[in-house]
Amino acid sequence: MNKILLNWLDNNLIKCKNINYDYDTSHIHGTFIYDTNIYVSNAEINDAILQLGYHSSTIPDRELYLHFDISSQSPALIKFRTEVLGPH
């Protein structure tokens, strides 16, 4: 499972210079489940993103939904806005 998650994140996230406070891991979590039909916990998403070398503004053990240095133009976040949320 971890390999599938890490691969998906690696292909669907783009690192940026600053922490992106517009999106947290709940958005990435929802998109991963939508895209793969595989359930993982939000904590697993947090751990995997940290393993890939991203940085968070908060301590992972204290918060469930973390903000990372992930670009709003990442494929996962574009898919979240256009497909998971649907047109609005």
C-alpha positions in Angstrom: 0.0 0.0 0.0 2.7 2.5 1.0 4.3 2.1 -2.4 1.1 2.8 -4.2 0.5 5.9 -2.1 4.0 7.2 -2.4 4.0 6.7 -6.2 0.6 8.4 -6.6 1.8 11.4 -4.4 5.1 11.6 -6.3 3.2 11.8 -9.6 0.5 14.2 -8.4 2.2 16.8 -6.2 4.5 19.6 -7.1 6.7 21.2 -4.5 6.8 25.0 -4.0 8.8 27.4 -1.9 6.1 28.3 0.6 3.6 26.5 2.7 0.2 26.5 0.9 -2.5 27.4 3.4 -5.3 27.1 0.9 -5.2 23.3 0.9 -4.5 20.8 3.6 -4.1 17.0 3.5 -7.8 16.4 3.6 -7.9 17.7 0.0 -5.1 15.3 -1.1 -6.7 12.5 0.9 -10.0 12.9 -0.8 -8.4 13.0 -4.2 -6.3 9.9 -3.6 -9.4 7.9 -2.6 -11.4 9.3 -5.5 -8.6 8.5 -8.0 -7.6 5.1 -6.8 -10.6 3.8 -4.8 -8.2 2.8 -2.1 -8.8 4.0 1.5 -5.9 5.3 3.5 -6.0 7.4 6.7 -5.2 11.0 6.8 -2.2 10.2 9.0 -0.9 7.9 6.3 -1.1 10.7 3.8 0.8 13.0 6.2 3.5 10.4 6.7 3.9 9.7 3.0 4.2 13.4 2.1 6.8 13.9 4.8 8.7 10.8 3.5 8.8 12.5 0.0 10.6 15.5 1.6 7.8 18.0 1.8 7.6 20.4 4.8 4.7 21.2 7.0 3.9 24.3 9.1 2.8 22.3 12.0 3.9 19.3 14.0 2.4 16.1 12.5 1.7 14.5 15.9 -0.5 17.5 17.0 -2.6 18.1 13.9 -4.6 15.8 11.7 -4.8 18.1 8.6 -1.5 19.6 7.7 -0.5 22.3 5.3 2.6 21.6 3.1 4.8 23.3 0.6 2.6 22.0 -2.2 1.7 24.0 -5.3 -1.9 24.8 -6.1 -1.0 23.7 -9.6 -0.3 20.1 -8.5 -2.3 17.6 -10.5 -3.9 16.3 -7.2 -5.2 19.7 -6.3 -6.4 20.5 -9.8 -8.3 17.2 -9.9 -9.7 18.0 -6.4 -11.1 21.3 -7.7 -12.4 20.1 -11.1 -13.5 16.5 -10.4 -13.8 15.7 -6.7 -15.7 19.0 -5.9 -17.3 19.0 -9.4 -18.4 22.0 -11.3 -19.8 24.9 -9.3 
